[in-house]
């Protein structure tokens, strides 16, 4: 979004947590029959050819990583990513077996207008951050943002309060496909799940983004949400032409959900970040786009969440599905259409994104403001989280200091939690800062102490 002057590919971050959706089980008709049946999924999954891993770059990664780069650790089979896997091959010096892993749920006993998340049976106001880039592993995948070493990944998860929620990108094109052989390669995302579990943290994996950034560069227009997600977008005619999206989005869901649904680090699923099905004059480019038919766009989005959210529920009935919506009046969710789309049974947890600053945390365009979105969530009886919350800080001109931002984060958080938010994920953790004034959070930022205090105050840790 240009209003916050950040690259659009930064939209993606996810976090996951093991959840039991005791108030909602949705089964919808499986549209798999419309998939491209001739796709050789077995071949696409087989990313373990050792001949593909003998470059100097891969050997260097292997030497620094406690997890061996081998066919066993990089197997892309759909076998569940289990606690036993974590206990035998961790990327972290911490052991997953010593960490409590309760599940995030929606409390079915509260009145509809007080819907809230729970953790281990207790109210859970999630504290967390975005860290869209943490599955980047250059030389294995194409990456999306800066790459973290194993030590940096450990440092990141260790710096967060226990049971934090982390939203990160888990896209097929940039993060789940081997950049050399163009086959699925789960090692980079496995590494994130292992490290998160080792420190008792939860993840929201984001499965794609509106503009296809770091994921084939295909713009998701109304036709994509209305069933086009069953098609493969992997050619120069309908993607960036890099050949890193061998599966349709629908088939990718089957693979990734089945792989990680048993991970103790899974918090909830986000099917798409910042859905905004505008129509663009140039194919695959989100430039000069318009919303010629708001009603058609809303219908397409509702259909998407019905089908895709329902399929995720069918594959993984123990975890929640979170919408990833901005809530700021985007195409298909403007005004009351946000309420309509969010009413889909495929959505358990609603979302808003808030970059309105410390002076107006409930702000936004009239009728599309944060206060309205919180009220709509209460009316629908669904929890709602701030999937992205950001305040700029740094040493640049007209920019508040990091310490001032940490104080503002406390004030904004208290306002939003008191107004009904069930979780706030701050934008964006990075291993180092690149600009004097930015939205990012680096190691040692005083925000991290603020988050720890917020977690303690609400007994989230």
Buried (B, 14 or more C-beta within 10 A) or exposed (E): BEEBEBEBBBBBBBBBBBBBBBBBEBEBEBBEEEBEEEBEBEEBBBBBBEEBBEEEEBEEBBEEBEBEBBBEBBBBBBEBBBBEBBBEBBBBEBEBBEBEBBBBBBBEEBEEEEBBBBBEEEBBBBBBBBBBBBBBBEBBBBBBBBBBEBEBBBBBBBBBBBBBBBBBBBBBBBBBBBBBBBBBBBBBBBBBBBBBBBBBBBBBBBBBBBBBBBBBBBBBBBBBBBBBBBBBBBEEEBBBEBBBBBBBBBBBBBBBBBBBBBBBBBBBBBBBBBBBBBBBEEEBBBEEBEBEBBEBBBBBBBBBBBBBBBBBBBBBBBBBBBBBBBBBBBBBBBBEBBBBBBBBBBBBBBBBBBBBBBEEBBBBEEEBBBBBBBBBBBEBBBBBBBBBBBBBBBEEEEBBEBEBBBBBBBEBBEBBBEBBBBBBBBBBBBBEBEEEBBBBBBBEBBBBBBBBBBBEBBEBB
